[in-house]
């Protein structure tokens, strides 16, 4: 049975860890495809389903949450070709719900957090969730000065000139307005403009777009603003990121100000006063969805009162006071032409179904992952089958079922290969995991090539000029077999490269410059990530860099008997991950390579720049009944201030916050000489009004 088919409540810890690793990888790849390349292989419904599965597993096994968990990420890194803009406040995404009964759970959570009774008023603004590309527009003294995409939530792409070409975006606000304000919304393309653009692209013999969202994103993120100007793009505004002053007390009032300033605001927005009205709005928008002039993929509910929004704050990458309610997935029927096996960087063999291309809800689908041999066997999937695919569920489009009454008479079960299709090494399977993997390791060309691609990728060493195709070409020529060969390219193959098709004097010099840039100084966390250590993503690489400070110190600690204990002290690294890290550093071939790389690359020590608060790095314990906020709210504030929150008092506790009727914990704090604070003193130190 595929791991994804096992109910979360039935997963073992080993199964949960294996699936969390796979989900982190799949979702990170999907983020790059969606936010950077404007060419997603996952539909929104598929992506959301994977995120929901990940969150459910983390909820049941919080101790297994990975440092690179999708729960901690927003969007993707800024793409090449665009300057960066740092958002004045983080531009986060929304959590999702899919079932109608989850509306009640959402509103109940908010009431508990705010300590509201069922009789207390709690209004929501309900809005259509536009399927486009998020933007942020900065205005100073009422004049448009900067535009940015969401990016990774902290930094976005500078699209100032491109955004200015959209007629619906005001270039000057209608007074009165704040001196400085960051307006946020969605850039989209209407259905009519989308079809007209594709007709024009087809007549010119150019590539057509899969759907209006891709068309809008691709048009907005052009390096040449004149191309953006030639496309018919539209905008909606729906919130702010920063304002030097507030002229409103509710979200509904803010929307009225946006209209007065000249921003287009959706006409489908509604004020809802209870769960029944939220549910009614969702159903109405589902019925109107097809008749709207633009695409929506769900609705958004936002707490109306801004003081409530501030109290609720944020959790991980999303606000507590808002949530997206997504529409259900779509299905279609098509032919499975072939099952092929892909070999990844770590040697894992992944079966992929090649499908007769079919349009599913506006998206052309031609491939679907089959995950592993168990998935194929459980569903009895065979080449030549007619299958039902769904734009939701597992990786890329999911095969829901096989129509066996349409199966060819000469059909035979698919046999998973016993030898690697690339290097013909033996294929093995870990008894604790669902995946098969090639045992060829360094002799498997596909693994070697994929590891090299990872080493030079944008998120790793970022060597411009060594893209995927060039890595494959240099590998085939024998110029690059291991990472260290990259740093001898100029010495050994400079003349040969100049005589290679597609390479000229300028491109060759650019490559040497990019390699020299790496040798002159590479951030420690990027180098660790580039090594491709199993389970070590960007977040874990940063954790290791932060903990050990230098590569020599990290390497030295990994050789000691206390290495496991040293690693598992780091929040986010468990014993399984620690074992993989230690194994990598102790493998003789790796030891030799690491020594050579350190002799070639200047590794920059890791430095952390954090906004300091009185509670940064401190351990806090709350006890007694708090009068002006719930325990959940207090814990949220402490975590946001960089503190750790514990349930018990010990010698490692720094502060104990005392509520009414504080008991044994207050007494123990006194015995241990630990500083105690009242609820008011706690809030005052955070400068909360």
N, C-alpha and C positions, 0 to 999 in steps of 0.2 A: 504494500500500500504506500502511495506517495505521502510524504509528510504533510502536504497541504490538505490531504483528505482526512487527516486525523483531527477530530475535534480538539480545540485548544485544551479543554479540561482533561483530555486523555493523554496529552503529550508527556513523555518522560523528560527529565532535565537535559539529557543528551540530545534527544530529538529537538527540544526547544532551542538549544544552543545552535545546532546545525541549521535549523530553519532561520533563526535570527541572522546568522552570518549570510545566508543566501539572500534573504530579503534586503539586508543592508546593501549588498552588492548590486542587486537588481534595481533598487530604487535610486541609488546614486547614479547608475548608468542612465536611468530614465530621466533624472533631473538634468543631466548634461544634454540629452537629446531634446528635451522639451524647452529648457530655458536658453541654451546656447545655440543649438543647431536648428531650432524651429522645425524639427523633423522627428516627432515622437513615434516610437514603436509601440507604446502603450496608449490606450485611450484613457481619458480621465477616469472612467469607471473602473478600468483595470488597475490603474495606479491607486485609486482610492481603496479598492478592495485589498490590495497588498498592504497599504498603510494600516488599514483596520485590523488585518490579521497580525501585523507586527505589534501594534499597540495592545492587542488582546494577549499576546504571548508575554510581552513585557509586564503587563498588569499581573499575570499569574506568576511570572518568574522575574520579579524586579531585580534580583541579584545577578541575573544573566544579561541585563541590558548592556549593550555594547557602547563603547565611547563614540563610535561612528554611527550610532543608531539614527535612522531617519527621523526619529522623534525630536532630535536636536538640530535638524537642518531645515533651512528655508532656501528654496531655489537652487541656484548653482553659481559658480564663480563667473565673473565677468569675462566675456569672450575676447579674443584677440581683435585688435582693430578699433576698439572703443576705449576712450579714456574712462577712468573711474570717477564716480561721484559718491561720496559718503552721505547717506541719508541722515537728516537731522535727528530723526528717531527711527528705530528699526522698522523695516517694512515687512511685517510678518505675514504668514498665511493663516488659513482657518482650519480648525478641526472639522470633521465631517460626521454626519449621521446619515443613515440610509433607510431606516424603518420609521413608520409613523409613531410607534410607541416610544421612540427615542426622544421625541419632542418633550414629553412629560419628564423624562430623566434629566434632560438639559435644564428645564425650568426649575425642577426640584433642587438640582445641584446649586443653582444660583440663589434660591431662597435659603438653603441651608448655610451657604457661605456668608450671606448678608444677614442671616438670622431674622428672616422675614416669615411671618405666618402666612397661611393660605388666604387670609383676609386682606393682607397688605397689598396695595396696588403695585403692579409690576408690568409696565408697558414695554412692548417690543416694536421695533420698526422692521418690517419684512420687505425684502427687496429681491428682484430677480438676480440670479448669479450669472453675469454676462460671461460668455465663453470667448475671451479675448486675451490681451496682454496688459498686465498692470503697469501703470505709469505714475510718476510723481512729478509735479510741476511746482517750482519754487517762484514765489512772487515777492518782490521787495518794493515797498512804496507803491504797490498796485501794478507794477510792471513785471511781466514774465521774464525771468532771467536764466532759469535752468530747467532741464528736463532729464529724467532718468528712468530706467527700467528697475524692476525689483532686484535683479541680480541675486546675490546670496542673502538678501535681507538687510545686510549692513552696507554693502556697496553695490551700486548698480552701474549700468552702462550710460555714458553721457550721450543722450539723444536730443540735446537741446535744439539743434537745427531741424532735425527730423520732426519732432513734435510740433514745432512752430509752423510746419507746412499744413497741419490739419486745421481746416477752417473753423470747426466747432470749438476749438480751444481758444478762450479769450487771451489776447495779448496784453490787455489792460483791464483791470477790475473796475467795476462801478462802485464809487465811494458810497458809504464809509467802509473801510476795510482795515485789518491789522497791518502794522508796518511790515511784518515779515510772516509769511504763511506758506505752508507746503500742502498743496491740494493733491489728492490721490483719486485715481479712478481707473477706467478700463478703456483701452483702444480696441476697437473692433471693426469689422467690415460687415455691412448688411448682406443679406442673402443675395439680393439683386445685384449689388456691386461685385460680389464674389463670382457669380456666374458670368457677369460681363467681363471681368478680368480673365477668367479662365478661357473664355471664347477668344479674347484677344491674344492670350499666350499661345493658344493652339494655332491660331492663324499665322503667328510669327514663328511657329516651330519651336517654341520654348516650353519648358517644363510647366505643367499645370499644378495647382495646389490641391491638396487632399480635402481641405475644409476651410471655412472662413477664418477660424482661429489661426491656422498656419499661414494663411494669406496675409492676415493683419500683422502677425509677428514678423514674417519675412519682409513685409513692406516697410514696417517701422524701423527695423534693424538693418537698414541699408547704409553702407559707408558713404554712399552718394545721396545726399538729401533730395536731389532732383528726381531720383527714382521714387522716393517716398511721396514727393509732391504729385507725381503722376498717377498715384494710386488713390482711390477714393476711400479714405479712412474716416471713421467717426469716433467720438469720445463720449463717455459718460463720466461724471464726477460723483463720488459717493462718500468721501470722508476727507479728513485732513491728517497729516502726519505731525505737523508742528504749527503752532501759532503763537506770535508774540503777545497776543491777548485773546481772551475768549469773550465773544459777544452773544453767546448762546448757552443754555443750560441743558438742552436735550439734543439728541441726534436729529430729531425731526426739525428743530429750529435751525440746526446747522445746515440741513438740506435746503431750507428756505433761503438762507444766506448764500449758498452756492448758486441758487437760481438767480438771485438778485445781482450777483457778481457777473453773471453772464454764462455760467456753465450749464451744459445740457444735463439734466437729471432725469432718470427713468420715470415715465408716467405710471409705471406699474407698482410703485411703492405704496405700502399700506401700514397704518398704525394698528397694532393688534394688542388687545388688553387681556387675553387669556389663551390657554392651550387650544381651545376649540377654534378660536379665530386664526391662530397660527396654522392649524391643520387645514382649515377651510382655505386659507390663502395658498398653501402648498398644492392642494388639489385643483384649485382654480388655475394656477399657473401651469400645472401639468396639462390641463385641457387647452390652454391658450398657447402653449409652447410652439406648436407647429404653425400657428397663424401670425406669430410675431415676425417683425422684419429682420430680427437678429437672432443668433443662436444663444440659448441659455442651457445650462446643464444642471440647474437646481435653483434653490432659493437660499437667501441668507437671513438669519434672524439676529438682530442686535438689540441689546438692552438700551432703552431710550434715554434714561437719565445718565448724564455724563459723570455725576458724582458717584453713581453706582459703578460705572465703567472703571473709574480710577480705583475704587476699592477692590473690585474684582481682579484687576491687573491681568497678568499673563502667566501662562504655564508653558514651559519649554518654548516652542516656536509659535504659539497661537494665543489669542486673547481668551479669557474665560467668558467674557460678556458677549461673544458672538459665535455663531456656528453655521456651517453650510449644510443644507439638507439636499442631498443629491437625488436626481431622478434615477429610476431603475435601468439596468443594462438592456441592450438590444441583442437579438440573436439572428443568425442566418444559416443557410444550408449550402455546403460546397463540397468539392471533391478533394480528397487527400491524395496527391499525386506521388509523393515520395517521402520516405523518412531518412534523413541524413544525420550523421554524427559530427558534432563540432568538438574540437579539443581546445580547452581554455588554458590560460597562463599557468594554473596550478595542476594541470593534467586531467581535470574533471571532464568526462565525456557527457555531453548534453545532446539528447536527440531532439531534432527540430522537424516539424511537419511542413513540407512545401505544399501549399494549397492552390487550387484554382482561384485566382483573384476574385474577390467578391466585395461588393459595397455593403458595409454594415453601418447603417445610420450615418451615411455621409463620409465614411472612412474606408479606403480600399485596404483590404486585408489579404495578404498572400502567404504569411508564415505564422506558425504557432509553436511555442515550445512544448515539448512533451515531458520535460523535467528529468525523468529517469526511467529505467527499465520497469520498475514497479508500476509506474503510471500507465505505461503502454500495456502491460499484462493485465492490470486491474480492469481497464476499460476495453481490453481486447481490440486495440487500435491496429489497423493493418493498412498497407499501401493499397490504393484503389478503393478504399471505403468512402462512402458518402457520410459526412459528419456534420453535426450541429456545432457551430462556433458561437461564442458569446463575447461581447465587448465588455467584459468584466472578469474578475476572478484572478487566476494565476498570472504567470508571466506572459507577456504579449497576449494576443487573443487566445482564449482558452477553448479547448475542445471539450464540449459538455458531454456529448454522447455520440455513438455510432449508430447509423440507421442500417441495422443488419439485414433487413429485408431487401436492401439495395446492394448488398455485398456481391461482388463477382463470384461465379462458381469456382474459379481456379484460385481463389484467395488462400493465402497461407499465413500463419502467425509470423510476426516480425521477430527475428532472432538477434538479440543484442550481441555486438561483436566481442569476440574473445581476445582479439588483437587490436592494437591501436591502428586506426585507419591511416595515420600519418607515418609512424615509424615502425609499425608492426611489433611493438613490444607487447608483453603480456598485459592484459587488462585485469585489474584487481578491484576488490570491493571491501571497504572497511565494514566489519559486521555491525558497527554502531551507526553507520550512515547509509543513506539511500543511494548515494552516487557511486558510479564506477570511475576509476581513474587509470590513466596510462602510467605504467611503472618506468617508462623510458627516461623520465627526468631530464637531465642535461643533454641526452642524446636524441631527444624528441625535438625535431626542428620546430614544430608548431609551438611547443611550450617555450623553447628558447626565443623564438621570434616574438611571441606575446609578452614575455618578460622584458625583452629589449624595448618594445613599444611602451610598456608601462614605465620603464626606467626614464625614458626621455619625454614622457607625456606632459601636458601642460600643468597638471596638478603635482607632478613630481619635479624633475630637473628642468623641464620646460626648455628643451633645446630646439629652437626654431630651425627648420630645415631638415630635421630628422623626423618627418611624418611617417605614417604607417607604410606607405608605398616605398619610401626611400629606405626604411629599415629592412623591408622584405628584399629589396634589390641588393643592398649591401650585404645582407646575410647570404643570399644566393651566390654572390661573387666571392664570399669568403672573407670580406673585409672586416665585418663585425660579427663575432661569434659570442662574445661575452661583453658586459658593460665596459670593462677596462679598454677594450679595443677602440672604443669611440675616441679616446684621448690620444690614440696613436694614428688616427686617420690621416691627419695632416702630414705627419712624418713619413708615412709609408705609401699613401695613395693620392697625394696632392695632384701629381701629373695625370694619373689615371682618371681621377674625377673630372678634371678639366676636359678630358676627351670622351666623357660619358654624355650621351644624348640627354638634353634637358638641363645641362649644367653649363653655366658660363662663368666668366671671371667674377662678376658681381655676386652671383648666388653662392659660389664657392667661398668667397671672402666673407659673406654673411654667415655661412655655416661655421667657418673657423672662429668668427667673432662670438657666435652663440656658445660654442664649446669653451672658448676662453673665458666668457662671462661666468660659466659654471665653475671653472677651475679657480677663478679669482675670488670667489666667495659664494657659497651655497648655504642657505638656512638649514640648520640641523634637522628640523622636522620634515622638510621636503626631502632631504637625503634619506632619512629613515623610511619614509613612505615609498621612495623610489626603489628601495631594495626588494619590494614585493614579498615581505615576510607574510606568511599565512595569517590571516585574520587581522593584520595591522593596516587599517585604513588611515585616512588623513587625521581623524580625531585622535586615534590611538597613538599615531606618530607624534602628534603634538604633546600628548600626555607624557610619552617617554622622553621627549626632548626637554619638557618642562621639569620633569622629575630628576633627570640625571645631568642636565646642563651641557654636557659635552659628549661626543661620540666615544672618546677614549674611556670616559667614566662608565658609560653604558656598557661598552664591550667588556671592561674589567669586571663589572658587577655580574654580568651574565656567565662568567666562568666560575663564580663562587658557589659553594654549596647552599648558600642562603638566597640564591637568585629567585626561587619561587616566592619565598616570603617577601622579598624586596619588591617584586612586581605586583603581587596581590595586595600590597598596601595601597596601591594606586586605585582610586575609585574608578571602576569601569573595566578593570582587568581581572579576570578570574583565573582559576588554575589551568583550565584547558588552553586559554590563550597564552598564559605565561609559559606553558610547556612548549608551544609552537615557537615562541620568541626565543627561548633558551636553545631549543634544538637548532634553530637557524644559526645562532652565533657560535655554536660548538661544532658545526659541521666543518670538517677539514677544508673542503673545497671553498666554502664560504669564507673561512678565516683567511685564506690566501688572497681571495678577491678583495676582501675588505681592507686588508693591509695595502694592496696596490692602489685601491681607490683613494684611501686616505693620503697616500703619497702624491696623488695627482690633484686632489680637490681640497681647497681651503674651506673647512667646515666652520661656519659662524656659530658661536655659542648662542644658546636660546635665551631670549629675554622676554618676560611677560610684562605687558603694560596694562594694568587694571586700574579702574576707578576705585579708590579706597573709601571705605566707610568705617565707622567705629566698630563694625562687626565682621569685617572682612577676615576670613580665616578662623574666626572664633566659633566655639561650640556653645549653643544656647539650649536651655531647657525651659519649657513653659509649664507652670503649675498653677492650680487654682482656676477659678472662673473669671474670665476676662469680661469686662463690662462694656467696652466700646467697640469690640470686634470679636469675631469668632476665632477659635483656635486655628482653624484652617487659614483664615486671613492673616493671622499673626505669623504663622509658619511661612506663608507665601512671602510676606514682607522680609522676613529674616533671610530666606534663601536668596531673594532678589538683592539683598545687601551683601551677599557673599559669605554668609554664615552657614554653619552646619547645625542642624537641629536634631537633638537627641531626646530620647524618651526617659532617660535616667540620669541621675547626678553622679558624677565620679570626679576623680582628681583631674581628669582631662577637660572638665566643664569650665568654661570661662565666665558665663553669665547665667543666672537663673532669673527668669521674669516671673514675678509674683502677681497672681490674680487674687480675687477674694477667696477666703477660706483655704489658703495655701497650707498644705499639711506637712507630711514627712519629708518631701523634697526640699522644702524651705529650711527645715531643721537640719537636714544633712548638709545643705549649702553653707549654713552657719558654722557647722562643725568643721567643715573642710576649708573655711575661710574664703569661699567663693563669693564674688560680687553679686549682689541681688539688685534688681531693678523693678520698680513698679511699672504697670502698663503705661502710664503717662511718661515716665522716664525713658522707657524703651522707644516710644513714639517720638519724644523730643530729640533723642539722639539721632533719629533718622530724619529729623526736621520735617515731620509730617504734621500738617495743620488739620 
